[in-house]
Amino acid sequence: MIPKRLNKEQFVNQFKNPKGDNIIKTPVGELKINPQYAFSHLRRVKNGKLENRKFLNGGILPTLLNPLFVTKNAERTLFFYKPFTNENGKIINLVSVEVSDGNILNYKTSYHGSHNRVMNMIKND
């Protein structure tokens, strides 16, 4: 079951530094994440349309700390994947995207991936 949606205070307080950058240890290395950015990024306007992905926010940290798998594309972007279910039993494919900056990963975004998108990650397309 996907962890419950968190309000901003609950979300940022999962991290040692709720107001700035944090370094967390993932299975593939250290990752820098700013919880203020991560929270606000889940609800933004893209192409004139509001995207609301806040229902995913309770699952971001579990996905980064304990993904089912991590893949890397040709541009060296990492995709952390962890499946959850919602209250109706529907699968939620939580994907978090990280970009390498030398020896550290930087959090970029999280989204609910379609079946095709997840299959392409596995095939590394």
CNS distance restraints for C-alpha pairs under 8 A (distance, minus, plus):
assign (resid   1 and name CA) (resid  84 and name CA) 5.24 0.50 0.50
assign (resid   1 and name CA) (resid  85 and name CA) 4.58 0.50 0.50
assign (resid   1 and name CA) (resid  86 and name CA) 5.67 0.50 0.50
assign (resid   1 and name CA) (resid  87 and name CA) 7.10 0.50 0.50
assign (resid   2 and name CA) (resid  56 and name CA) 7.61 0.50 0.50
assign (resid   2 and name CA) (resid  58 and name CA) 7.24 0.50 0.50
assign (resid   2 and name CA) (resid  59 and name CA) 6.15 0.50 0.50
assign (resid   2 and name CA) (resid  84 and name CA) 4.96 0.50 0.50
assign (resid   2 and name CA) (resid  85 and name CA) 5.65 0.50 0.50
assign (resid   2 and name CA) (resid  86 and name CA) 5.85 0.50 0.50
assign (resid   2 and name CA) (resid  92 and name CA) 7.60 0.50 0.50
assign (resid   3 and name CA) (resid  58 and name CA) 4.89 0.50 0.50
assign (resid   3 and name CA) (resid  59 and name CA) 5.52 0.50 0.50
assign (resid   4 and name CA) (resid  55 and name CA) 7.56 0.50 0.50
assign (resid   4 and name CA) (resid  58 and name CA) 5.50 0.50 0.50
assign (resid   4 and name CA) (resid  59 and name CA) 7.94 0.50 0.50
assign (resid   5 and name CA) (resid  54 and name CA) 6.80 0.50 0.50
assign (resid   5 and name CA) (resid  55 and name CA) 5.15 0.50 0.50
assign (resid   5 and name CA) (resid  56 and name CA) 6.67 0.50 0.50
assign (resid   5 and name CA) (resid  57 and name CA) 5.86 0.50 0.50
assign (resid   5 and name CA) (resid  58 and name CA) 5.13 0.50 0.50
assign (resid   6 and name CA) (resid  10 and name CA) 5.57 0.50 0.50
assign (resid   6 and name CA) (resid  11 and name CA) 5.53 0.50 0.50
assign (resid   6 and name CA) (resid  57 and name CA) 6.39 0.50 0.50
assign (resid   6 and name CA) (resid  58 and name CA) 5.78 0.50 0.50
assign (resid   7 and name CA) (resid  11 and name CA) 6.10 0.50 0.50
assign (resid   8 and name CA) (resid  12 and name CA) 6.13 0.50 0.50
assign (resid   8 and name CA) (resid  39 and name CA) 6.74 0.50 0.50
assign (resid   9 and name CA) (resid  13 and name CA) 6.01 0.50 0.50
assign (resid  10 and name CA) (resid  14 and name CA) 6.69 0.50 0.50
assign (resid  11 and name CA) (resid  15 and name CA) 7.99 0.50 0.50
assign (resid  11 and name CA) (resid  35 and name CA) 7.27 0.50 0.50
assign (resid  11 and name CA) (resid  39 and name CA) 7.20 0.50 0.50
assign (resid  11 and name CA) (resid  57 and name CA) 7.26 0.50 0.50
assign (resid  11 and name CA) (resid  58 and name CA) 7.28 0.50 0.50
assign (resid  12 and name CA) (resid  17 and name CA) 7.95 0.50 0.50
assign (resid  12 and name CA) (resid  18 and name CA) 4.72 0.50 0.50
assign (resid  12 and name CA) (resid  19 and name CA) 7.47 0.50 0.50
assign (resid  12 and name CA) (resid  35 and name CA) 5.18 0.50 0.50
assign (resid  12 and name CA) (resid  36 and name CA) 6.51 0.50 0.50
assign (resid  12 and name CA) (resid  39 and name CA) 7.68 0.50 0.50
assign (resid  13 and name CA) (resid  17 and name CA) 7.72 0.50 0.50
assign (resid  13 and name CA) (resid  18 and name CA) 5.46 0.50 0.50
assign (resid  14 and name CA) (resid  18 and name CA) 7.56 0.50 0.50
assign (resid  15 and name CA) (resid  22 and name CA) 6.95 0.50 0.50
assign (resid  15 and name CA) (resid  35 and name CA) 7.29 0.50 0.50
assign (resid  16 and name CA) (resid  22 and name CA) 6.89 0.50 0.50
assign (resid  17 and name CA) (resid  21 and name CA) 6.73 0.50 0.50
assign (resid  17 and name CA) (resid  22 and name CA) 6.07 0.50 0.50
assign (resid  18 and name CA) (resid  34 and name CA) 7.80 0.50 0.50
assign (resid  18 and name CA) (resid  35 and name CA) 6.23 0.50 0.50
assign (resid  18 and name CA) (resid  36 and name CA) 7.17 0.50 0.50
assign (resid  19 and name CA) (resid  34 and name CA) 7.45 0.50 0.50
assign (resid  19 and name CA) (resid  35 and name CA) 7.13 0.50 0.50
assign (resid  19 and name CA) (resid  36 and name CA) 6.39 0.50 0.50
assign (resid  20 and name CA) (resid  34 and name CA) 5.38 0.50 0.50
assign (resid  20 and name CA) (resid  35 and name CA) 7.04 0.50 0.50
assign (resid  20 and name CA) (resid  36 and name CA) 7.18 0.50 0.50
assign (resid  21 and name CA) (resid  32 and name CA) 6.33 0.50 0.50
assign (resid  21 and name CA) (resid  33 and name CA) 5.53 0.50 0.50
assign (resid  21 and name CA) (resid  34 and name CA) 4.35 0.50 0.50
assign (resid  21 and name CA) (resid  35 and name CA) 7.32 0.50 0.50
assign (resid  22 and name CA) (resid  31 and name CA) 7.96 0.50 0.50
assign (resid  22 and name CA) (resid  32 and name CA) 5.48 0.50 0.50
assign (resid  22 and name CA) (resid  33 and name CA) 5.29 0.50 0.50
assign (resid  22 and name CA) (resid  34 and name CA) 6.04 0.50 0.50
assign (resid  22 and name CA) (resid  35 and name CA) 7.86 0.50 0.50
assign (resid  23 and name CA) (resid  30 and name CA) 6.27 0.50 0.50
assign (resid  23 and name CA) (resid  31 and name CA) 5.40 0.50 0.50
assign (resid  23 and name CA) (resid  32 and name CA) 4.59 0.50 0.50
assign (resid  23 and name CA) (resid  33 and name CA) 6.49 0.50 0.50
assign (resid  24 and name CA) (resid  30 and name CA) 5.64 0.50 0.50
assign (resid  24 and name CA) (resid  31 and name CA) 5.31 0.50 0.50
assign (resid  24 and name CA) (resid  32 and name CA) 6.59 0.50 0.50
assign (resid  24 and name CA) (resid  33 and name CA) 7.70 0.50 0.50
assign (resid  25 and name CA) (resid  29 and name CA) 5.91 0.50 0.50
assign (resid  25 and name CA) (resid  30 and name CA) 4.59 0.50 0.50
assign (resid  25 and name CA) (resid  31 and name CA) 6.31 0.50 0.50
assign (resid  25 and name CA) (resid  65 and name CA) 7.03 0.50 0.50
assign (resid  26 and name CA) (resid  30 and name CA) 5.85 0.50 0.50
assign (resid  26 and name CA) (resid  31 and name CA) 6.76 0.50 0.50
assign (resid  26 and name CA) (resid  64 and name CA) 6.03 0.50 0.50
assign (resid  26 and name CA) (resid  65 and name CA) 5.02 0.50 0.50
assign (resid  26 and name CA) (resid  66 and name CA) 7.41 0.50 0.50
assign (resid  27 and name CA) (resid  65 and name CA) 6.80 0.50 0.50
assign (resid  27 and name CA) (resid  66 and name CA) 7.22 0.50 0.50
assign (resid  29 and name CA) (resid 104 and name CA) 7.11 0.50 0.50
assign (resid  29 and name CA) (resid 105 and name CA) 7.38 0.50 0.50
assign (resid  30 and name CA) (resid 104 and name CA) 5.62 0.50 0.50
assign (resid  30 and name CA) (resid 105 and name CA) 6.24 0.50 0.50
assign (resid  31 and name CA) (resid 104 and name CA) 5.79 0.50 0.50
assign (resid  31 and name CA) (resid 105 and name CA) 4.45 0.50 0.50
assign (resid  31 and name CA) (resid 106 and name CA) 5.64 0.50 0.50
assign (resid  31 and name CA) (resid 107 and name CA) 6.85 0.50 0.50
assign (resid  32 and name CA) (resid 104 and name CA) 6.98 0.50 0.50
assign (resid  32 and name CA) (resid 105 and name CA) 5.99 0.50 0.50
assign (resid  32 and name CA) (resid 106 and name CA) 4.88 0.50 0.50
assign (resid  32 and name CA) (resid 107 and name CA) 6.17 0.50 0.50
assign (resid  33 and name CA) (resid  38 and name CA) 7.30 0.50 0.50
assign (resid  33 and name CA) (resid 106 and name CA) 6.30 0.50 0.50
assign (resid  33 and name CA) (resid 107 and name CA) 5.22 0.50 0.50
assign (resid  34 and name CA) (resid  38 and name CA) 6.15 0.50 0.50
assign (resid  34 and name CA) (resid 107 and name CA) 7.83 0.50 0.50
assign (resid  35 and name CA) (resid  39 and name CA) 5.93 0.50 0.50
assign (resid  36 and name CA) (resid  40 and name CA) 6.30 0.50 0.50
assign (resid  37 and name CA) (resid  41 and name CA) 5.79 0.50 0.50
assign (resid  38 and name CA) (resid  42 and name CA) 6.65 0.50 0.50
assign (resid  38 and name CA) (resid 107 and name CA) 7.82 0.50 0.50
assign (resid  38 and name CA) (resid 108 and name CA) 7.74 0.50 0.50
assign (resid  38 and name CA) (resid 109 and name CA) 6.95 0.50 0.50
assign (resid  39 and name CA) (resid  43 and name CA) 7.73 0.50 0.50
assign (resid  39 and name CA) (resid  54 and name CA) 7.57 0.50 0.50
assign (resid  39 and name CA) (resid  57 and name CA) 7.12 0.50 0.50
assign (resid  40 and name CA) (resid  44 and name CA) 7.17 0.50 0.50
assign (resid  41 and name CA) (resid 109 and name CA) 7.09 0.50 0.50
assign (resid  42 and name CA) (resid  51 and name CA) 7.31 0.50 0.50
assign (resid  42 and name CA) (resid  52 and name CA) 6.15 0.50 0.50
assign (resid  42 and name CA) (resid  53 and name CA) 4.92 0.50 0.50
assign (resid  42 and name CA) (resid  54 and name CA) 5.40 0.50 0.50
assign (resid  42 and name CA) (resid  57 and name CA) 7.66 0.50 0.50
assign (resid  42 and name CA) (resid 109 and name CA) 7.58 0.50 0.50
assign (resid  42 and name CA) (resid 110 and name CA) 7.30 0.50 0.50
assign (resid  43 and name CA) (resid  50 and name CA) 6.96 0.50 0.50
assign (resid  43 and name CA) (resid  51 and name CA) 5.43 0.50 0.50
assign (resid  43 and name CA) (resid  52 and name CA) 4.57 0.50 0.50
assign (resid  43 and name CA) (resid  53 and name CA) 5.96 0.50 0.50
assign (resid  43 and name CA) (resid  54 and name CA) 6.46 0.50 0.50
assign (resid  44 and name CA) (resid  50 and name CA) 5.71 0.50 0.50
assign (resid  44 and name CA) (resid  51 and name CA) 5.49 0.50 0.50
assign (resid  44 and name CA) (resid  52 and name CA) 6.96 0.50 0.50
assign (resid  45 and name CA) (resid  49 and name CA) 5.27 0.50 0.50
assign (resid  45 and name CA) (resid  50 and name CA) 4.33 0.50 0.50
assign (resid  45 and name CA) (resid  51 and name CA) 5.96 0.50 0.50
assign (resid  46 and name CA) (resid  50 and name CA) 6.31 0.50 0.50
assign (resid  46 and name CA) (resid  51 and name CA) 6.82 0.50 0.50
assign (resid  53 and name CA) (resid  57 and name CA) 7.53 0.50 0.50
assign (resid  53 and name CA) (resid 111 and name CA) 6.73 0.50 0.50
assign (resid  53 and name CA) (resid 112 and name CA) 7.81 0.50 0.50
assign (resid  56 and name CA) (resid  60 and name CA) 6.73 0.50 0.50
assign (resid  56 and name CA) (resid  94 and name CA) 7.25 0.50 0.50
assign (resid  56 and name CA) (resid 110 and name CA) 7.84 0.50 0.50
assign (resid  56 and name CA) (resid 111 and name CA) 7.38 0.50 0.50
assign (resid  56 and name CA) (resid 112 and name CA) 7.62 0.50 0.50
assign (resid  58 and name CA) (resid  62 and name CA) 7.95 0.50 0.50
assign (resid  59 and name CA) (resid  63 and name CA) 6.04 0.50 0.50
assign (resid  59 and name CA) (resid  94 and name CA) 7.43 0.50 0.50
assign (resid  60 and name CA) (resid  64 and name CA) 6.30 0.50 0.50
assign (resid  60 and name CA) (resid  94 and name CA) 7.70 0.50 0.50
assign (resid  60 and name CA) (resid  96 and name CA) 7.15 0.50 0.50
assign (resid  60 and name CA) (resid 110 and name CA) 7.21 0.50 0.50
assign (resid  61 and name CA) (resid  65 and name CA) 6.07 0.50 0.50
assign (resid  62 and name CA) (resid  66 and name CA) 5.63 0.50 0.50
assign (resid  62 and name CA) (resid  67 and name CA) 7.20 0.50 0.50
assign (resid  63 and name CA) (resid  67 and name CA) 4.72 0.50 0.50
assign (resid  63 and name CA) (resid  68 and name CA) 7.86 0.50 0.50
assign (resid  63 and name CA) (resid  80 and name CA) 6.59 0.50 0.50
assign (resid  63 and name CA) (resid  81 and name CA) 6.44 0.50 0.50
assign (resid  63 and name CA) (resid  82 and name CA) 5.45 0.50 0.50
assign (resid  63 and name CA) (resid  94 and name CA) 7.32 0.50 0.50
assign (resid  63 and name CA) (resid  95 and name CA) 7.70 0.50 0.50
assign (resid  63 and name CA) (resid  96 and name CA) 7.35 0.50 0.50
assign (resid  64 and name CA) (resid  80 and name CA) 6.39 0.50 0.50
assign (resid  64 and name CA) (resid  96 and name CA) 7.27 0.50 0.50
assign (resid  66 and name CA) (resid  82 and name CA) 7.87 0.50 0.50
assign (resid  67 and name CA) (resid  80 and name CA) 5.88 0.50 0.50
assign (resid  67 and name CA) (resid  81 and name CA) 5.41 0.50 0.50
assign (resid  67 and name CA) (resid  82 and name CA) 5.01 0.50 0.50
assign (resid  68 and name CA) (resid  80 and name CA) 7.77 0.50 0.50
assign (resid  68 and name CA) (resid  81 and name CA) 5.82 0.50 0.50
assign (resid  68 and name CA) (resid  82 and name CA) 5.05 0.50 0.50
assign (resid  68 and name CA) (resid  83 and name CA) 7.51 0.50 0.50
assign (resid  69 and name CA) (resid  80 and name CA) 6.21 0.50 0.50
assign (resid  69 and name CA) (resid  81 and name CA) 5.56 0.50 0.50
assign (resid  69 and name CA) (resid  82 and name CA) 7.14 0.50 0.50
assign (resid  70 and name CA) (resid  78 and name CA) 6.63 0.50 0.50
assign (resid  70 and name CA) (resid  79 and name CA) 5.46 0.50 0.50
assign (resid  70 and name CA) (resid  80 and name CA) 4.55 0.50 0.50
assign (resid  70 and name CA) (resid  81 and name CA) 6.15 0.50 0.50
assign (resid  71 and name CA) (resid  78 and name CA) 5.63 0.50 0.50
assign (resid  71 and name CA) (resid  79 and name CA) 5.25 0.50 0.50
assign (resid  71 and name CA) (resid  80 and name CA) 6.82 0.50 0.50
assign (resid  71 and name CA) (resid 121 and name CA) 6.53 0.50 0.50
assign (resid  71 and name CA) (resid 122 and name CA) 7.05 0.50 0.50
assign (resid  71 and name CA) (resid 124 and name CA) 7.35 0.50 0.50
assign (resid  72 and name CA) (resid  76 and name CA) 5.51 0.50 0.50
assign (resid  72 and name CA) (resid  77 and name CA) 5.45 0.50 0.50
assign (resid  72 and name CA) (resid  78 and name CA) 4.50 0.50 0.50
assign (resid  72 and name CA) (resid  79 and name CA) 6.30 0.50 0.50
assign (resid  72 and name CA) (resid 124 and name CA) 7.33 0.50 0.50
assign (resid  73 and name CA) (resid  77 and name CA) 5.59 0.50 0.50
assign (resid  73 and name CA) (resid  78 and name CA) 6.81 0.50 0.50
assign (resid  73 and name CA) (resid 121 and name CA) 7.83 0.50 0.50
assign (resid  73 and name CA) (resid 124 and name CA) 6.07 0.50 0.50
assign (resid  73 and name CA) (resid 125 and name CA) 7.44 0.50 0.50
assign (resid  76 and name CA) (resid  99 and name CA) 7.11 0.50 0.50
assign (resid  76 and name CA) (resid 100 and name CA) 7.06 0.50 0.50
assign (resid  77 and name CA) (resid  97 and name CA) 7.06 0.50 0.50
assign (resid  77 and name CA) (resid  98 and name CA) 5.96 0.50 0.50
assign (resid  77 and name CA) (resid  99 and name CA) 4.89 0.50 0.50
assign (resid  77 and name CA) (resid 100 and name CA) 6.79 0.50 0.50
assign (resid  78 and name CA) (resid  97 and name CA) 5.83 0.50 0.50
assign (resid  78 and name CA) (resid  98 and name CA) 5.09 0.50 0.50
assign (resid  78 and name CA) (resid  99 and name CA) 6.22 0.50 0.50
assign (resid  78 and name CA) (resid 100 and name CA) 7.84 0.50 0.50
assign (resid  79 and name CA) (resid  95 and name CA) 6.31 0.50 0.50
assign (resid  79 and name CA) (resid  96 and name CA) 5.71 0.50 0.50
assign (resid  79 and name CA) (resid  97 and name CA) 4.81 0.50 0.50
assign (resid  79 and name CA) (resid  98 and name CA) 6.44 0.50 0.50
assign (resid  79 and name CA) (resid 121 and name CA) 7.67 0.50 0.50
assign (resid  80 and name CA) (resid  95 and name CA) 5.52 0.50 0.50
assign (resid  80 and name CA) (resid  96 and name CA) 5.08 0.50 0.50
assign (resid  80 and name CA) (resid  97 and name CA) 6.47 0.50 0.50
assign (resid  80 and name CA) (resid  98 and name CA) 7.91 0.50 0.50
assign (resid  81 and name CA) (resid  93 and name CA) 7.04 0.50 0.50
assign (resid  81 and name CA) (resid  94 and name CA) 5.82 0.50 0.50
assign (resid  81 and name CA) (resid  95 and name CA) 4.70 0.50 0.50
assign (resid  81 and name CA) (resid  96 and name CA) 6.68 0.50 0.50
assign (resid  82 and name CA) (resid  93 and name CA) 6.31 0.50 0.50
assign (resid  82 and name CA) (resid  94 and name CA) 5.44 0.50 0.50
assign (resid  82 and name CA) (resid  95 and name CA) 6.73 0.50 0.50
assign (resid  83 and name CA) (resid  91 and name CA) 6.57 0.50 0.50
assign (resid  83 and name CA) (resid  92 and name CA) 5.71 0.50 0.50
assign (resid  83 and name CA) (resid  93 and name CA) 4.72 0.50 0.50
assign (resid  83 and name CA) (resid  94 and name CA) 5.91 0.50 0.50
assign (resid  84 and name CA) (resid  91 and name CA) 5.73 0.50 0.50
assign (resid  84 and name CA) (resid  92 and name CA) 5.02 0.50 0.50
assign (resid  84 and name CA) (resid  93 and name CA) 6.52 0.50 0.50
assign (resid  84 and name CA) (resid  94 and name CA) 7.26 0.50 0.50
assign (resid  85 and name CA) (resid  89 and name CA) 5.20 0.50 0.50
assign (resid  85 and name CA) (resid  90 and name CA) 5.22 0.50 0.50
assign (resid  85 and name CA) (resid  91 and name CA) 4.42 0.50 0.50
assign (resid  85 and name CA) (resid  92 and name CA) 5.40 0.50 0.50
assign (resid  86 and name CA) (resid  90 and name CA) 5.44 0.50 0.50
assign (resid  86 and name CA) (resid  91 and name CA) 6.58 0.50 0.50
assign (resid  86 and name CA) (resid  92 and name CA) 6.73 0.50 0.50
assign (resid  92 and name CA) (resid 112 and name CA) 6.20 0.50 0.50
assign (resid  92 and name CA) (resid 113 and name CA) 7.68 0.50 0.50
assign (resid  93 and name CA) (resid 111 and name CA) 7.96 0.50 0.50
assign (resid  93 and name CA) (resid 112 and name CA) 5.15 0.50 0.50
assign (resid  93 and name CA) (resid 113 and name CA) 5.16 0.50 0.50
assign (resid  93 and name CA) (resid 114 and name CA) 7.02 0.50 0.50
assign (resid  93 and name CA) (resid 115 and name CA) 7.78 0.50 0.50
assign (resid  93 and name CA) (resid 118 and name CA) 7.59 0.50 0.50
assign (resid  94 and name CA) (resid 110 and name CA) 6.96 0.50 0.50
assign (resid  94 and name CA) (resid 111 and name CA) 5.88 0.50 0.50
assign (resid  94 and name CA) (resid 112 and name CA) 4.90 0.50 0.50
assign (resid  94 and name CA) (resid 113 and name CA) 6.30 0.50 0.50
assign (resid  95 and name CA) (resid 110 and name CA) 5.45 0.50 0.50
assign (resid  95 and name CA) (resid 111 and name CA) 5.42 0.50 0.50
assign (resid  95 and name CA) (resid 112 and name CA) 6.22 0.50 0.50
assign (resid  95 and name CA) (resid 113 and name CA) 6.21 0.50 0.50
assign (resid  96 and name CA) (resid 107 and name CA) 7.66 0.50 0.50
assign (resid  96 and name CA) (resid 108 and name CA) 7.57 0.50 0.50
assign (resid  96 and name CA) (resid 109 and name CA) 5.73 0.50 0.50
assign (resid  96 and name CA) (resid 110 and name CA) 4.14 0.50 0.50
assign (resid  96 and name CA) (resid 111 and name CA) 6.58 0.50 0.50
assign (resid  97 and name CA) (resid 107 and name CA) 6.35 0.50 0.50
assign (resid  97 and name CA) (resid 108 and name CA) 5.52 0.50 0.50
assign (resid  97 and name CA) (resid 109 and name CA) 5.32 0.50 0.50
assign (resid  97 and name CA) (resid 110 and name CA) 6.11 0.50 0.50
assign (resid  98 and name CA) (resid 105 and name CA) 5.95 0.50 0.50
assign (resid  98 and name CA) (resid 106 and name CA) 5.30 0.50 0.50
assign (resid  98 and name CA) (resid 107 and name CA) 4.65 0.50 0.50
assign (resid  98 and name CA) (resid 108 and name CA) 5.42 0.50 0.50
assign (resid  98 and name CA) (resid 109 and name CA) 7.39 0.50 0.50
assign (resid  99 and name CA) (resid 105 and name CA) 5.49 0.50 0.50
assign (resid  99 and name CA) (resid 106 and name CA) 5.24 0.50 0.50
assign (resid  99 and name CA) (resid 107 and name CA) 6.75 0.50 0.50
assign (resid  99 and name CA) (resid 108 and name CA) 6.98 0.50 0.50
assign (resid 100 and name CA) (resid 104 and name CA) 5.85 0.50 0.50
assign (resid 100 and name CA) (resid 105 and name CA) 4.37 0.50 0.50
assign (resid 100 and name CA) (resid 106 and name CA) 6.16 0.50 0.50
assign (resid 101 and name CA) (resid 105 and name CA) 5.93 0.50 0.50
assign (resid 101 and name CA) (resid 106 and name CA) 6.90 0.50 0.50
assign (resid 113 and name CA) (resid 117 and name CA) 5.82 0.50 0.50
assign (resid 113 and name CA) (resid 118 and name CA) 6.16 0.50 0.50
assign (resid 114 and name CA) (resid 118 and name CA) 6.31 0.50 0.50
assign (resid 115 and name CA) (resid 119 and name CA) 6.18 0.50 0.50
assign (resid 116 and name CA) (resid 120 and name CA) 6.13 0.50 0.50
assign (resid 117 and name CA) (resid 121 and name CA) 6.30 0.50 0.50
assign (resid 118 and name CA) (resid 122 and name CA) 6.36 0.50 0.50
assign (resid 119 and name CA) (resid 123 and name CA) 6.18 0.50 0.50
assign (resid 120 and name CA) (resid 124 and name CA) 5.65 0.50 0.50
assign (resid 120 and name CA) (resid 125 and name CA) 5.09 0.50 0.50
assign (resid 121 and name CA) (resid 125 and name CA) 6.32 0.50 0.50
